[in-house]
């Protein structure tokens, strides 16, 4: 059980550092509130898993279960374990299932013991969504911005989108504050927005970008936000964490940034970058160099600057 306790500690520590809207509070006085929220997430996951009141979506269910696991929910550990054991919404993996069942046993779940025997021995294998990403969390620690205060300042119609972005951004290793800066500048959190250039939804995806990042319905807020975050993550990797260049690429395309060897001399793009950096006053952001090779223009851009 010692190994399971260590794994749980890592998972819960990672959740507390990730900066997400649901699980950022790690202090004891907030623990009960976190449990209540985790139960709500599990209820949503169950609905998506079985198609109760919503279209059946096992992949979305797995994402929600994983979010609740990171809040310490034994029920989510148990349910996600079965999804891995049966290959529903995720690739079948008995090793991961056994780990999740063992975690649920440790947390006192009544049915997890029997499930663990079905899945086999505990191996310590964990799903990707529970693996720590030290770069992402280190960045979140540096940013002491209070997302709750920002959320409270917004009208009710915008809060749902803000909560969604704040929840999804850490999954793409994006600081929520940067993601919110993009969304508010692009569409002011309007999921039905359509620009003259045919950019759609919250993150204003043009059809080519939507296709590139596998967004089938740009007016679906979850799909749209995921697509925008995936593109932003790619741009940050392409420009090796340079926020201004990544943001300029989001607005004007990476081709324009490379061609002009910096922020393009377009008034719209220059104003766009200034506005983003006012909301997100950091010049660098962690990135995953494995996603893409660095921009071939980056060395020239650095030389100019």
SULNOR-V738141 format. One record per run of one state. SS is the DSSP state (@ for helix, = for strand, . for the rest). FROM is the first residue (numbers start at 0). TO is the last residue. If there is no record, write none. Layout:
BEGIN
SS/FROM/TO, SS/FROM/TO
END
This chain:
BEGIN
./0/0, @/1/16, ./17/26, @/27/49, ./50/56, @/57/68, ./69/72, @/73/85, ./86/92, @/93/105, ./106/110, @/111/118, ./119/126, @/127/129, ./130/132, @/133/141, ./142/145, @/146/151, ./152/154, @/155/171, ./172/174, @/175/185, ./186/192, =/193/193, ./194/198, =/199/199, ./200/203, =/204/204, ./205/205, @/206/211, ./212/219, @/220/237, ./238/240, =/241/241, @/242/251, ./252/252, @/253/259, ./260/265, @/266/278, ./279/282, =/283/283, ./284/296, @/297/303, ./304/304
END
